[in-house]
Amino acid sequence: MQKLTHAAALATLVLGTTALYAQTITPAKVAFLMPDQSSTRYEEHDSPGFKAEMKKLCAACEVLYQNADGDASRQQQQFNSVVSQGVKAIVLDPVDSTAAASLVKQAQAKGIKIIAYDRPIPDAKADYYVSFNNEGIGKAIADSLVAHLKAKGVSPNDVGLLQINGSPTDAAAGLIKKGIHSSLDSSGYKILAEYDTPDWVPAKAQQWASGQISRFGKKIIGVVAANDGTGGGAIAAFKAAGVNPVPAVSGNDATIAALQLIIAGDQYNTISKPSETVAAAAAQIVVKLLAGETPKAETTLYGTPSQLFVPAVVTAENLKAEIIDKMVSGKPIQTAAVLCVDRYADGCKKLGITK
């Protein structure tokens, strides 16, 4: 049984007295290697969050940030580049979780600490793994959508759901998929069809969903999509097919686009997992490793000591409380000024986000 950790407890999870480590570690170069740009989170949240925490803990340390844009070969090149620049630690969110095992081994052979980030690396034991609980995310979004359908009295007879998973090369996507199945397989609702989305590309999810709409039509009562990009692709397919209203669609990441779709009533749920929280934890772990200490772990995943945070499911009912009112690093996760523009203004008023 994995023991999960609430994000609110971040400050006490990994480091007790961060100032101590800032004084004792030798200034070093640290790499932060992210996988793709199909989600805006890496540029807008993860990278800034990691850099901010590193600056706080080790002002003289230098962060080398790279994004592979969905290309495993490019990530290998970026890995080689930062190694040649003398990094002492690498935080790695792999494009291809299987291929990344060789990167872990190469880094450790050179004495470089390596922290798996967001996506696990099953075939190699990294020094640490930091993420939200991905299997829990899959189960939570599916449970939420199923509960919504049952509350509306939707019969499972002769209807069903589409399941849109993430990339088959991403171990985190595999965990989300497992979590979704743990919910849907016992829900009473049939899975009409299922798809693993190459590289998480929304356009590919949209193309597949379009084919299923032609195939199943009104039998589709909902879509459990593994993230906001694939969910948004499904919604676009329904819109293009003239389906109104769009069946309940799940998501994950709480992107601006997804939150606006929830406000508009086109998406049912998403997952709020402020990436700054996990990025800050990764920075804390890096600093502790550089100080020669072994960070404590409350659980292990694939044999790697791990810290897994519990995210929140967001629907129209709690969007204001979880996104607008909740503060992370002294500021709201997102603001009404950003979300409640143009055609979303009326929806924000209906939800009580604005007056």
PLY file of the C-alpha trace (Angstrom):
ply
format ascii 1.0
element vertex 355
property float x
property float y
property float z
element edge 354
property int vertex1
property int vertex2
end_header
0.00 0.00 0.00
1.48 3.32 -1.04
1.45 6.04 1.54
0.46 9.36 -0.01
1.38 12.87 1.03
-0.71 16.02 0.91
0.88 18.92 -0.94
0.20 21.20 2.00
2.78 19.31 4.01
5.51 20.06 1.50
7.56 22.31 3.76
8.30 19.53 6.19
8.57 16.56 3.84
12.11 16.61 2.61
14.11 19.30 4.37
13.78 20.46 7.91
16.16 23.42 7.94
16.77 24.48 4.35
19.06 27.30 5.38
21.51 24.73 6.75
21.85 23.05 3.35
22.21 26.38 1.55
25.21 27.05 3.76
26.86 23.64 3.48
26.54 22.58 -0.17
29.07 23.57 -2.79
27.55 25.65 -5.61
26.75 23.30 -8.47
25.08 23.04 -11.84
21.73 21.23 -11.80
19.79 20.14 -14.88
15.99 20.21 -15.16
15.05 18.14 -18.24
11.37 18.17 -19.20
9.64 16.00 -21.83
7.35 18.00 -24.08
5.45 21.16 -24.86
2.08 19.57 -25.63
1.13 20.72 -22.12
1.84 24.29 -21.07
2.62 23.24 -17.49
6.38 22.76 -17.94
7.03 26.28 -19.18
4.46 28.01 -16.98
4.73 26.10 -13.70
7.32 23.33 -13.34
10.39 25.17 -14.59
9.68 28.48 -12.78
8.80 26.59 -9.61
12.01 24.56 -9.65
14.20 27.57 -10.40
12.57 29.63 -7.65
13.09 26.94 -5.01
16.67 26.29 -6.11
17.42 30.01 -5.88
16.01 30.02 -2.37
17.99 26.96 -1.25
21.21 27.48 -3.20
21.50 30.94 -4.70
24.90 30.14 -6.19
23.66 26.98 -7.94
22.94 27.19 -11.68
19.85 25.55 -13.21
20.13 24.30 -16.80
16.59 23.92 -18.18
15.85 21.97 -21.36
12.62 20.72 -22.95
12.76 17.81 -25.42
9.49 18.72 -27.17
8.36 15.10 -27.26
11.55 13.76 -28.90
13.42 11.04 -27.00
16.50 11.46 -29.19
16.54 15.17 -28.44
16.28 14.42 -24.72
19.30 12.12 -25.05
21.20 14.98 -26.71
20.14 17.41 -23.99
21.20 14.89 -21.36
24.62 14.55 -23.00
24.93 18.33 -23.17
24.27 18.95 -19.49
26.56 16.09 -18.48
29.33 17.66 -20.56
28.70 20.93 -18.74
29.46 19.27 -15.41
26.06 19.00 -13.71
26.01 17.36 -10.30
22.31 16.44 -10.37
19.66 15.91 -13.05
15.91 16.13 -12.56
14.49 14.06 -15.42
10.91 13.89 -16.69
11.39 11.32 -19.47
9.88 11.40 -22.95
10.28 7.62 -23.09
10.26 5.97 -19.66
11.90 2.78 -20.95
14.67 4.53 -22.87
15.35 6.75 -19.85
16.68 3.78 -17.89
19.97 4.07 -19.77
20.17 7.77 -18.86
19.80 6.92 -15.17
22.62 4.38 -15.39
24.88 6.73 -17.36
24.36 9.52 -14.84
24.97 7.35 -11.81
28.11 5.87 -13.38
29.49 9.41 -13.46
28.47 10.13 -9.87
25.60 12.39 -10.95
22.48 12.26 -8.78
19.32 11.67 -10.80
15.77 12.41 -9.70
12.90 10.96 -11.73
10.20 13.62 -11.99
6.48 13.29 -12.73
6.96 10.19 -14.88
8.61 7.16 -13.25
11.47 5.18 -14.77
10.54 1.55 -14.05
13.65 -0.18 -15.41
16.27 1.71 -13.41
16.47 2.82 -9.81
16.87 6.59 -9.71
18.12 8.28 -6.55
14.60 9.55 -5.91
11.20 9.95 -7.58
8.88 12.92 -7.09
5.38 13.14 -8.53
1.70 13.38 -7.91
0.13 9.95 -7.46
-0.62 9.05 -11.07
-2.58 5.87 -10.45
-4.64 7.80 -7.93
-5.25 10.51 -10.51
-6.65 8.00 -13.01
-8.97 6.50 -10.44
-10.09 9.91 -9.16
-11.09 11.35 -12.54
-12.93 8.17 -13.49
-14.66 7.88 -10.10
-15.76 11.50 -10.36
-17.20 11.09 -13.85
-18.96 7.82 -12.99
-20.48 9.35 -9.85
-21.73 12.25 -11.99
-23.41 9.89 -14.46
-25.03 7.87 -11.69
-26.24 11.03 -9.95
-27.92 12.04 -13.22
-29.57 8.63 -13.40
-27.81 7.60 -16.63
-28.55 3.93 -17.25
-25.62 1.71 -18.30
-27.83 -0.24 -20.70
-26.71 -0.15 -24.36
-24.39 2.85 -23.78
-20.82 3.31 -22.64
-17.67 5.35 -22.29
-14.61 6.11 -24.35
-11.24 5.85 -22.60
-8.43 8.02 -23.94
-5.09 7.23 -22.34
-1.77 9.02 -22.59
1.40 8.08 -24.44
2.33 4.38 -24.51
5.99 5.36 -23.92
5.16 7.22 -20.69
5.11 5.08 -17.53
3.04 7.72 -15.74
0.41 7.36 -18.47
0.41 3.64 -17.77
-0.27 4.32 -14.10
-3.09 6.73 -14.94
-4.53 4.11 -17.30
-4.37 1.51 -14.55
-6.17 3.86 -12.18
-8.90 4.57 -14.73
-9.48 0.86 -15.26
-9.62 0.24 -11.52
-12.64 2.54 -11.50
-14.38 1.84 -14.82
-14.02 -1.95 -14.79
-16.29 -2.16 -11.76
-18.49 0.86 -12.53
-21.25 -0.92 -14.40
-20.58 1.22 -17.48
-19.08 -0.43 -20.55
-15.87 0.84 -22.17
-16.91 1.15 -25.81
-13.37 1.74 -27.07
-9.94 2.66 -25.71
-6.96 4.49 -27.20
-3.35 5.14 -26.19
-2.51 8.62 -27.53
0.97 8.76 -29.13
3.08 11.43 -27.40
-0.07 12.80 -25.72
-0.81 14.80 -28.89
-4.31 16.35 -28.63
-4.85 16.27 -32.41
-4.36 12.49 -32.42
-6.87 12.11 -29.59
-9.30 14.29 -31.52
-8.88 12.24 -34.69
-9.49 8.99 -32.85
-12.50 10.39 -30.99
-14.00 11.56 -34.29
-13.89 7.99 -35.56
-15.59 6.68 -32.42
-18.32 9.32 -32.66
-19.06 8.09 -36.18
-18.98 4.51 -34.92
-21.01 4.75 -31.70
-22.94 8.03 -31.97
-25.37 8.61 -29.10
-24.18 5.51 -27.28
-21.24 7.58 -25.98
-22.28 9.00 -22.61
-18.85 10.09 -21.43
-15.12 10.17 -22.07
-12.45 9.46 -19.48
-9.42 11.26 -20.89
-6.06 11.06 -19.13
-5.21 14.75 -19.39
-6.66 18.07 -20.48
-5.03 17.95 -23.90
-6.58 14.61 -24.86
-9.86 15.62 -23.21
-9.85 18.86 -25.17
-9.25 16.88 -28.35
-12.31 14.74 -27.59
-14.42 17.83 -26.92
-13.30 19.36 -30.22
-14.35 16.16 -32.00
-17.84 16.29 -30.47
-18.17 19.96 -31.38
-17.09 19.29 -34.95
-19.68 16.50 -35.17
-22.41 18.86 -33.99
-23.00 17.01 -30.72
-24.68 19.32 -28.22
-24.42 19.06 -25.30
-21.04 17.36 -25.21
-21.02 14.19 -23.06
-19.15 14.38 -19.75
-15.39 14.52 -20.39
-12.60 14.22 -17.82
-9.16 15.77 -17.81
-6.02 16.28 -15.74
-3.60 19.21 -15.21
-6.02 22.13 -14.71
-4.76 24.01 -17.75
-6.31 27.39 -18.47
-8.07 25.97 -21.52
-9.56 23.09 -19.51
-10.71 25.33 -16.67
-12.45 27.54 -19.21
-14.09 24.49 -20.78
-15.39 23.53 -17.33
-16.69 27.07 -16.85
-18.42 26.82 -20.24
-19.92 23.42 -19.33
-18.05 21.49 -22.02
-15.65 19.57 -19.74
-16.75 17.86 -16.55
-13.59 17.61 -14.46
-9.84 18.05 -14.28
-7.12 17.54 -11.69
-5.53 20.46 -9.88
-1.94 19.58 -9.22
0.00 22.83 -8.90
3.29 21.75 -10.41
5.21 24.31 -8.39
4.60 22.05 -5.39
6.33 19.03 -6.91
9.01 21.19 -8.53
9.85 22.71 -5.15
10.03 19.24 -3.59
12.41 18.14 -6.36
14.64 21.13 -5.66
14.67 20.30 -1.96
15.67 16.72 -2.72
18.43 17.87 -5.08
19.88 20.13 -2.40
19.79 17.39 0.21
21.50 14.93 -2.15
24.16 17.52 -2.97
24.72 17.94 0.78
25.52 14.22 0.95
22.36 13.19 2.74
19.70 10.64 1.86
16.19 12.13 1.64
13.58 10.21 3.58
10.81 8.54 1.62
7.36 7.49 2.76
6.97 4.99 -0.07
8.79 3.36 -2.97
7.74 2.96 -6.59
9.59 0.58 -8.92
12.16 0.18 -6.14
12.89 3.91 -6.04
12.36 5.99 -2.89
9.43 8.25 -3.74
7.36 11.21 -2.66
3.81 11.16 -4.07
1.45 14.08 -3.60
-2.36 13.92 -3.51
-4.07 16.23 -6.02
-7.64 17.55 -6.04
-10.42 16.78 -8.50
-11.94 20.00 -9.86
-15.47 20.35 -11.25
-17.67 23.39 -11.77
-18.89 22.99 -8.19
-15.49 23.52 -6.55
-13.51 25.36 -9.22
-13.65 28.65 -7.34
-12.49 27.09 -4.07
-9.73 24.92 -5.56
-8.41 27.24 -8.28
-9.31 30.87 -7.53
-9.30 30.91 -3.73
-6.52 28.39 -3.01
-3.05 29.90 -2.70
0.24 28.32 -3.80
3.50 30.14 -3.12
1.52 33.18 -2.02
-0.65 33.49 -5.10
-3.82 31.85 -6.46
-3.46 28.82 -8.70
-5.29 30.85 -11.34
-7.13 34.15 -11.34
-10.59 35.22 -12.45
-8.93 37.92 -14.55
-7.31 35.21 -16.67
-10.18 32.71 -16.80
-13.28 34.89 -16.97
-12.75 36.61 -20.30
-14.89 36.89 -23.43
-17.37 34.01 -23.78
-16.47 32.64 -20.33
-17.66 35.75 -18.46
-21.26 34.56 -18.11
-20.18 31.12 -16.91
-17.99 32.68 -14.25
-20.96 34.69 -12.97
-23.13 31.56 -12.82
-20.44 29.75 -10.79
-20.00 32.67 -8.41
-16.41 33.29 -9.51
-17.28 36.85 -10.48
-20.23 39.09 -9.67
0 1
1 2
2 3
3 4
4 5
5 6
6 7
7 8
8 9
9 10
10 11
11 12
12 13
13 14
14 15
15 16
16 17
17 18
18 19
19 20
20 21
21 22
22 23
23 24
24 25
25 26
26 27
27 28
28 29
29 30
30 31
31 32
32 33
33 34
34 35
35 36
36 37
37 38
38 39
39 40
40 41
41 42
42 43
43 44
44 45
45 46
46 47
47 48
48 49
49 50
50 51
51 52
52 53
53 54
54 55
55 56
56 57
57 58
58 59
59 60
60 61
61 62
62 63
63 64
64 65
65 66
66 67
67 68
68 69
69 70
70 71
71 72
72 73
73 74
74 75
75 76
76 77
77 78
78 79
79 80
80 81
81 82
82 83
83 84
84 85
85 86
86 87
87 88
88 89
89 90
90 91
91 92
92 93
93 94
94 95
95 96
96 97
97 98
98 99
99 100
100 101
101 102
102 103
103 104
104 105
105 106
106 107
107 108
108 109
109 110
110 111
111 112
112 113
113 114
114 115
115 116
116 117
117 118
118 119
119 120
120 121
121 122
122 123
123 124
124 125
125 126
126 127
127 128
128 129
129 130
130 131
131 132
132 133
133 134
134 135
135 136
136 137
137 138
138 139
139 140
140 141
141 142
142 143
143 144
144 145
145 146
146 147
147 148
148 149
149 150
150 151
151 152
152 153
153 154
154 155
155 156
156 157
157 158
158 159
159 160
160 161
161 162
162 163
163 164
164 165
165 166
166 167
167 168
168 169
169 170
170 171
171 172
172 173
173 174
174 175
175 176
176 177
177 178
178 179
179 180
180 181
181 182
182 183
183 184
184 185
185 186
186 187
187 188
188 189
189 190
190 191
191 192
192 193
193 194
194 195
195 196
196 197
197 198
198 199
199 200
200 201
201 202
202 203
203 204
204 205
205 206
206 207
207 208
208 209
209 210
210 211
211 212
212 213
213 214
214 215
215 216
216 217
217 218
218 219
219 220
220 221
221 222
222 223
223 224
224 225
225 226
226 227
227 228
228 229
229 230
230 231
231 232
232 233
233 234
234 235
235 236
236 237
237 238
238 239
239 240
240 241
241 242
242 243
243 244
244 245
245 246
246 247
247 248
248 249
249 250
250 251
251 252
252 253
253 254
254 255
255 256
256 257
257 258
258 259
259 260
260 261
261 262
262 263
263 264
264 265
265 266
266 267
267 268
268 269
269 270
270 271
271 272
272 273
273 274
274 275
275 276
276 277
277 278
278 279
279 280
280 281
281 282
282 283
283 284
284 285
285 286
286 287
287 288
288 289
289 290
290 291
291 292
292 293
293 294
294 295
295 296
296 297
297 298
298 299
299 300
300 301
301 302
302 303
303 304
304 305
305 306
306 307
307 308
308 309
309 310
310 311
311 312
312 313
313 314
314 315
315 316
316 317
317 318
318 319
319 320
320 321
321 322
322 323
323 324
324 325
325 326
326 327
327 328
328 329
329 330
330 331
331 332
332 333
333 334
334 335
335 336
336 337
337 338
338 339
339 340
340 341
341 342
342 343
343 344
344 345
345 346
346 347
347 348
348 349
349 350
350 351
351 352
352 353
353 354
